[in-house]
Amino acid sequence: MTAQTANDTLSAARGTDMRRVRLQLLSVRVFIYSALIVWAFVALFPIYWTVTTSFKTAVDVTQGHLIPWVDFIPSWKGWRSLGLSPDTIFQTSTVRIEFLKRFANSTIVSVGASALAIVIGSLAAYGLSRFPYKFGPLRNKDISFFFVSQLILPPVVLALPFLVLYKGLALLDTRIGLTLLYTLMVLPIVIWIMRDQFMKIPIELEEAAMVDGATVWVAFLRIVMPLALPGMVAAFILALVLAWNEYFFAALLTSTNATTLPVMVASQTGSQGINWWSMAALSAASIAPLVLVGLFLERFIIQGLMTGAVK
Amino acid sequence: MVDTSGMSGHQIHGAGLEHVAEGRRKAGRLLMRAASALLIIVLLIHVLNLTGVIGFGFENWRPILFAYVLWSVALCVGQVFTRGELGYRALFVLPAVLFTVAMVIFPTLFGLYVGLTDWNLSSFDGRKFNGLDNFRTMFQDAFYWNALRNMVIFVLAVLIEYGIAFMLALLLSAQIRARKFFRVVFLLPFMLSPVAVSWMIGKSLLEFRFGPAATFARFLGWESPAFFGAPWIARISITVMDAWIFIPFVMILLLAGLQALPREVLEAAKVDGANAWQSFWRITFPLMLPVSLTAIILRIIFKLKLADIVINVTAGGPGGATDTVTSFIFREYRDRSNVGYGSLLAMFYLVLIIIVLTLLLSFARRRVERVT
């Protein structure tokens, strides 16, 4: 913009030049907006396709109809097979019961794991950002690295030991077992984000409180926590996304009781000759909660990732 | 991630805080010792029971878990009692440390041991120590090396994802209308579960008969659009799906970097007459290198765990062309119950990852230091 105003004052006489610059700016605008729209289409089309397919009948699927009310008349077919359409919602449906059970499992496990990770992760992140620790030869830097480096641990490494250990602990196919594992999975990310959050909060606030006689824990709970709350929400949502979508551990460690939604979706895709409409309805229902989270809490997710990225 | 140093000068130091009354200190020590003794006794009873030395004991290992939790609590309380103010401070990190140690160190060591045994869950023989036999088998296992080779290809694709994500981040940081709308829309794929995406894209959008992508490909003149038929096309299809989910993640990290750039430098470049292309390559890109490296390394870490999509869409096919290490070992566990061998493969993979990432990090750090 500055270059443009400089141009304005300098070259009132060079009108042709100005026209060229304006044309250039216009073409840049056109390029930017078309690129934005193309990518918006790429991001949205699979979701659009899934949602519309859940309202299609067999003929609409095979003929590749795309636009409701223009190409095809929406029907509740997919949702009826899930027991979630208006005419079946008040009848008993085994599929719906199954779906709701998986949905409840996913909710309990992912919310529980995220909450637990936020509590112990925030405490650790706060401690590491404020006090000098010495644990044998390990200093703060090493302890932080120990936590964050858990991120590189591939799930396959832990999968089998946990299969055997959980069998011994009678935690196989339980929600608690899965919750603990997911807590472990999201803990590095929570600590990574929260440490930067706490670093941003000026240390003088707590020092002032401690001069007034507050202990470290009172200073943390009363003064630092409220300031770090937005960051905690961000870390919580990020953890929630990862835990809700996890498939690998759930597929290996659960069988009937604690099965989560991704496992249910995967077990349906495996069968041949799938009903597209019911698969689409199931997929749409399983992504719906996080799509809503994304739509309404996008601010927090972006903020959380942003503090992590820039030092 | 890349930089964990630079935190001194922002810390509360404690001098002269060690003063604790002698009685409290004794009580704390007693508590910790009692809890340790309890943990050892419980463990001993169970082990002796399992080996048949004594005739009573527990049904499963769960009491040991409870004893560990109790011991952890006692340790925390004991810290406060014996070390006073410093104990209160230790209380912040102790829960996370105790949790991680129990959940990572012990299972990893156990996995290492299992990796050196011949153990198939479906055979009746049980566990047999067989030293380095699994290791030898691994070197002759063409499928495993094939999976590792595939991982290299998949990881290299991160660079393309990074390019696209960088472009999207630049678009979003340009002066545009409806920025919030585009930001939300661009973020959405990151929220979706890979398993759902496997169906949404892999099994329906890319379906060769009725999928819109196939219809479109036919329209463009590709006679029989089989997106998972030939090895390279299948690899590309898998990469595209995975990229579709994770590009938003990289994009947001880069967007954060772009917004933190010093505005004066960019303005100065404009005044000096640099065009957009020049100011990007001379200023924006070099300044973005540290953030870029964080983003790329994080993305590689996630990429190395790639499995859900492969398991659900191609199951490693055609002919192992899309097999990842994780999906290969998953089948080793699930279909063949070959846990001993599978563990060794997983351990070897972990060691490879650590070596490669360490090299990458030190290389990256040197590059960044030279440029900035």
Interface residues (C-beta under 8 A of the other chain):
Chain A: T2 A3 A6 V28 I32 Y33 A35 L36 W39 A40 V42 A43 L44 F45 P46 I47 W49 T50 T53 V61 T62 Q63 G64 L66 V119 I120 G121 L123 A124 Y126 G127 L128 S129 R130 F131 P132 Y133 F135 N140 K141 I143 S144 F145 F146 F147 V148 Q150 L151 I152 L153 P154 P155 V156 V157 L158 A159 L160 P161 F162 L163 V164 L165 G168 L169 A170 L171 L180 L181 T183 L184 L187 I191 W192 M199 I203 E206 E207 M210 T215 V216 W217 F220 V241 W244 N245 Y247 F248 A251 L252 L261 P262 V263 V265 A266 T269 G270 I274 W276 M279 A280 S283 S286 I287 L290 V291 V293 G294 L295 E298 I301 I302 L305 M306 T307 G308 A309 V310 K311
Chain B: M1 D3 T4 S5 G6 M7 S8 H10 Q11 I12 H13 G14 E59 N60 W61 R62 I64 L65 E85 Y88 R89 A90 L91 F92 V93 P95 A96 V97 F99 T100 M103 V104 P107 T108 F110 G111 V114 M167 L168 L171 A174 I176 F182 R183 V184 V185 F186 L187 L188 P189 F190 M191 L192 S193 P194 V195 A196 V197 S198 W199 M200 I201 K203 S204 L205 R209 F210 P212 T215 W244 P248 F249 I252 L253 L254 L255 A256 G257 Q259 A260 E267 K270 V271 G273 A276 P290 V291 T294 A295 L298 I301 L304 K305 A307 D308 I311 N312 V325 T326 I329 F330 Y333 R334 V339 G342 S343 L345 A346 M347 Y349 L350 I353 I354 L357
